[in-house]
Every structure is written in C-alpha cells, then in structure tokens.
Amino acid sequence: MADIYQPLRFSNLFAVGYHFLQRQFRSLAVPTASYAGRTVIVTGANGGLGLEAARHFARLGAARIILACRSTERGEAAKADIEQSAPSSTVLEVWSLDLCSFDSVRAFCRRAEKELDRLDVLLANAALLSLDLKMAEGYEVQITANVISNFLMVLMLLPLLRRTASKYNTETTVSVVASEAHFFTRFCEQNEPHIFNSFRPGTYMDERYANSKLLDVLVVQELAERLDASSAGASPIVVNTANPGLCKSNLFRDIHAVGQFFVAALTLLIGRTSEQGSRALMAAVDGGRASHGKYVDSGKVEDPSFFVLSEKGKAVQKKVWDELMEILEGIEPGVTRNVTQATA
C-alpha cells in the first residue's frame, strides 16, 4: 500500500503548497483574443467562473454562446446580466444541462448536433463538490457529474468539433476545468479491479472531489494522445485541463460548516475573484497546440501532480480510460468511436 500514499509525503506536500502559493499570486492578463464568428459552449455558466468566462467570450465578439445550466431560470438571469455588457451581435442562449442525468447530457448533445452549424470551444466548467452521501446514475454523484457526464458530453460533441475544424480550417478547443486538489488525494482506489465502481458513499468522501479532478487530468491526457494517433499527427481538436486556482465562488456551499469557515478565511486572504479565475480558464482556451493534453495552471502550462507523472500514474491512466470508455459505451453505444472517427 506504500505507493498509494507516496503522493502525500511531507516533502511533496511542502513543494505542492509552495508552488500553489506561487501560482495563486501569479498575475493573470485580461484576455484579448478575438472570438468573432465563433460558437462557444460554457457549462455551469449561470454563476461564478462560468458566468465570467461567458462574459469574456461575449466581450471578445463570439457570434453565439450557449449557456449550459442545470437551472434555466438562473441561466436566464445570467444571460440578462451578460447582455448588459455584451456586443449586440452576440447571440446568447440558455440550454438545459444536468450533469447528474445521462439523459440530460445526451439530449443536450443531440440538440447541439441539430442546431449548431459550428462549435469552436467547449469549456467544461460545471462541477459539483459534496461531502454528502449521494448517488447519481449508479455512481457517486461527483464522479457522475465531474467525470462520466463531462466526458460523455465531450465524446458526443467530437464530431461537431471536427467538422468545424475541417470546414473553417481552424483548431477547435475542449478545456475541462480541473483543480490543484488533484495533488492532494491519496487515490486509494487506484488498485481496485473496477475503479469507478469503488467510488462509493462513505469511502474517503473527503477526497472524492480531488479524485474526480485527478481523473479529469488523466482522461484528458489519454484523450489527447488518442486524438493525435487517430489524426496521423496533430489533432485539429486541442484538449486540455485548466486550473483557475482558489477562487471566491459557490463551489464550497455544500461542505460542512468548519470546512466553509476555513475556505472562507483562506479565500478572503488569497482567493481570486470569479472574474480573475475566469481569466485562467480563458488562457487555457487560448492555449493552442502548446496546451494540447496539458494541465494549464493559472494561465500557464505546468506539470500536474507527482502521481500523474509517475510510471504508476501512466498505467492507471490507461486503466481509467478503458473503464470509462466501457461505461460510456453502455450509456451511448458507439460514442467511443468518435475518438478515432475521421471527419464526416
């Protein structure tokens, strides 16, 4: 069992903490790249970083922005808020998306295939953090929302992203929001025969959010490799993970009171505003080929956790990928072929 706890050695924790503080105080430039004519999807766009990222896309001239929200009522409020500062040419639409429901994800993606003539950016920002004992679609709720549903959406939208890249001779982008929390998990489930089924309520719940973000990093790395292999070179779709750092947001609203107090005190001292955090997400979206398959931390490509870089991590990455693809095939038969499918 020693290898499970290797990532949490004191020396590693000290190094991670030091680098976290360095990155937390890194200055983040206001994004300036043009999105004129482009179509963007932002999940979790009704508040926090998602709302501010959508506002940036509108300010930068995106032609069409899909605000993908679990609550369409709050999505409409976000839309009205953005429209006050967005160019009049930007079309904002609120679409329903509940990452705790596979049916909702499939309906969302099918609507995108039907109604969108192009898709240039998918910013998978929505995430759930909870210490409650909850299940959704047969898996622990954070694993369902933050991992399985996220990549069900990504894979279902790959054909549209490919067609856009081919038709407009451009690179399209998928950026999945990660977290430095992935450094701080022991990932005790890594040696289980079936990793996804081992994430159950009551087992290491304090690490579950960090587990989900670690899985996001591993899956994106593997997805990037497979997209390149299927393209016989550089994939026209750039995929990466983005860490916005510690930000003032509603992410921690469901944790216990002591945890909320600690987080509130820390964010008061060093936390970024939602707008500042959104700049880190925009930097990942703007990262281009240099960010493909990479972890973009506070606006720059950085090394992910020690575990991700280790030989053990590389082996677990393949295992996680295989398990996830089997799960996704069970949800939407044929969806995994989208990874290797040629442009339609």
Steps between C-alpha positions, in 0.01 A plus 500: 500500500802733527468625144147625567625746759812599310341817355436627853851483643580808707770617258254477213231684694743778584600535136139496383401760759788725402419480131129549572575832670728604214231429244226651712675836495580480129361793304241400242462713189160609377429290187519684167477230228211548260215249487322672213276259313557215743255285694576417862343273762563580866362254756406627844465849353233628735750625759857522620783426259270369229299821494815714485655285227181532295515875553857502364397300193220748435729798548746344254236474229383139504210462259308249710538392861310207650457539876459139611336500845319260728266783601370677190345766723843593635637464149255759373605737778865448399411564136332830591803596706741428213284677242549825689871489411508279187516627142154512344612252231563223753219246524466348848284194555418309818488123458413247769783270609496289816826307539335274757277360223639308202171558316545875544856485365394295198208734427730801524755352259235393251357849506848639432543266203164608363506874566865609489664548162840519671662454841837664564534476879362268766587633845401224742489714811208353698595289800356373826666481841315318774572307819148363511437134431332521160478286190405601146456261209651218704824678594609738775353834399829690456641223282182505293489878453869592489630207298256261333250761377774746409668251268172366368438856385854543363488179296151565368609847381828389337343455152365857505836632620677308222262623231550857617877465486484353149243740357658818636865386490547570868581328827211437736544475875374293791609626840398303810527691826723316745639597840820497704296273728618211281842536668352427841330164460645166600280342230454192713279345230776483239567128553137392509388261222229747397600853596176680412289251695725539804404867542216446743339719765675460833840414356754784510227758433734783600711411194222440251511843333879475472460148358264631233740774396790255488294278271430803279874565461574135421217465247590823317861386466390169353239664276763735355729208417221306331373798304850558364539132415169501312606811305837358394662805656360803676130481576291798381336488843709635787409356841640610834418544867484840669562582864368846599652486847315573822209731419209658678205300370206284606690174445541441874139569598422135584793423729472496880511818706859459622620445145305803378660714771849385403439552129340840562800613704746375237315652207468828689879508534617370163196402294447633150175658395285304256604739224869446575449125505320515168813654347681175579228306317524733202879455494450124470248545218749731328788259569510348153716208395751555783225419753376181330468224759651729762406638840467878473546637850418866564548586135817302425579140410636335816575148617203319655537297819785265582266206461387603150863521385604168657520163327221381728293798394550423132384142555195613699422755227456217248289304745277799578458568128398142424250494786350835405464402134313185604267709717438752221428224249235371738341844515525591132598204279753594235608826666859386556550468124485880487854509638644328194236590243613697195340835427152448360 
